[in-house]
């Protein structure tokens, strides 16, 4: 399990949730599937999906990768 957390202290939890969901939807349209357990976290099944997500991200949040 590969976890990608978005860290953005300038937005509310609600806005973080919207941004994370929007990014997950954009990834899904490209064939990269993830789960969203919290407002600022996406979980990927493979490291290649995680790598693609990192490269595809164009937002303002800092990214933190957690490998479980």
JOWO-V979168 format. One line per field, one symbol per residue. phi: phi as a letter, one per 20 degrees, with the letter a starting at -180 (. if undefined). psi: psi as a letter, one per 40 degrees, with the letter a starting at -180 (. if undefined). A space follows every 50 residues. Layout:
phi->???
psi->???
This chain:
phi->.cdddddbeecefffffffffffffffffdnddbdcfbfcccddecffff gffffefceeffdcdcdd
psi->hhhhhhhheeiiddddddddddddddddeeehiiigeidfhihididddd dddddehfaeiihhhhh.
